[in-house]
Each structure stands twice: as C-alpha cells, then as structure tokens.
Amino acid sequence: MIIRPATRSDLIAFYGAAPPMTVKALAAFNGAEKPIAVGGYYLSGGIAMAFSDYSPDLGKRDRVKGAKALMGALKGLKIAVVARSGPDGDTALKHFGFEPWGMFWRLT
C-alpha cells in the first residue's frame, strides 16, 4: 500500500465529488489509480475535524498502517483535534489517543 498526500482529483475519485470545504488529507493506494482510503482534517471554528474513510476491501493491517500515518500528521498540529466515530470506531479512536468529548472524541 502506498500512502501519499491526497490531491483534489484523489478526493473526487474516492467520494465521487469534491469536498465542500478545504481539506488536508492523505490517500492510500493499492496499485490502482483510485484511492482505497483517505484520511485527513478540515478546520471548523479553530478546531481540526479529523476524518477517515476506506473501502470495504481494505484489510485490517492496511487500515492500521493508514491510521498511523494519519495520526503522525494530526499529532503535529498546534490546535485541538476532534473526530466522530463510525459504527465500530470507538475502539480505534481510543487506541490512537482520543478520549470522549461530548458527542465527539478529542485527541489528547
């Protein structure tokens, strides 16, 4: 799996449309031109809102590899970072240093 900074065309290929806001993201590829996962953040009210999405065929080992790359980028930010979890995301967020913070999770 190759992980690199995402371009606008990567985000359009993955989501089917451009994001409605400016994002800084990473994209993961398994040899194809279309990304199999993306993760990054956007700014909202002075807070970095983290996100990640991946295709169902992405294996657990590659999900962890991608999450580690994203966490490296997020931990370097000088502002608060929050995220919302998906159906199975609480465990992953906790594992990577987030703690519950209202309806979000905050990176500690």
ChimeraX attribute file (.defattr): number of C-alpha atoms within 10 A of each C-alpha:
attribute: neighborCount
match mode: 1-to-1
recipient: residues
	/A:1	11
	/A:2	11
	/A:3	17
	/A:4	12
	/A:5	13
	/A:6	18
	/A:7	14
	/A:8	14
	/A:9	13
	/A:10	24
	/A:11	22
	/A:12	14
	/A:13	15
	/A:14	18
	/A:15	13
	/A:16	10
	/A:17	12
	/A:18	14
	/A:19	11
	/A:20	6
	/A:21	9
	/A:22	11
	/A:23	20
	/A:24	16
	/A:25	22
	/A:26	23
	/A:27	25
	/A:28	25
	/A:29	17
	/A:30	14
	/A:31	10
	/A:32	8
	/A:33	9
	/A:34	16
	/A:35	23
	/A:36	21
	/A:37	23
	/A:38	26
	/A:39	23
	/A:40	23
	/A:41	22
	/A:42	16
	/A:43	15
	/A:44	9
	/A:45	6
	/A:46	10
	/A:47	14
	/A:48	21
	/A:49	21
	/A:50	24
	/A:51	17
	/A:52	20
	/A:53	15
	/A:54	17
	/A:55	12
	/A:56	8
	/A:57	7
	/A:58	15
	/A:59	10
	/A:60	9
	/A:61	9
	/A:62	15
	/A:63	17
	/A:64	13
	/A:65	13
	/A:66	23
	/A:67	19
	/A:68	13
	/A:69	16
	/A:70	22
	/A:71	16
	/A:72	11
	/A:73	15
	/A:74	20
	/A:75	14
	/A:76	8
	/A:77	10
	/A:78	9
	/A:79	12
	/A:80	14
	/A:81	22
	/A:82	22
	/A:83	22
	/A:84	18
	/A:85	16
	/A:86	11
	/A:87	6
	/A:88	8
	/A:89	12
	/A:90	15
	/A:91	10
	/A:92	14
	/A:93	20
	/A:94	14
	/A:95	10
	/A:96	14
	/A:97	13
	/A:98	19
	/A:99	17
	/A:100	15
	/A:101	12
	/A:102	7
	/A:103	10
	/A:104	15
	/A:105	21
	/A:106	21
	/A:107	20
	/A:108	11
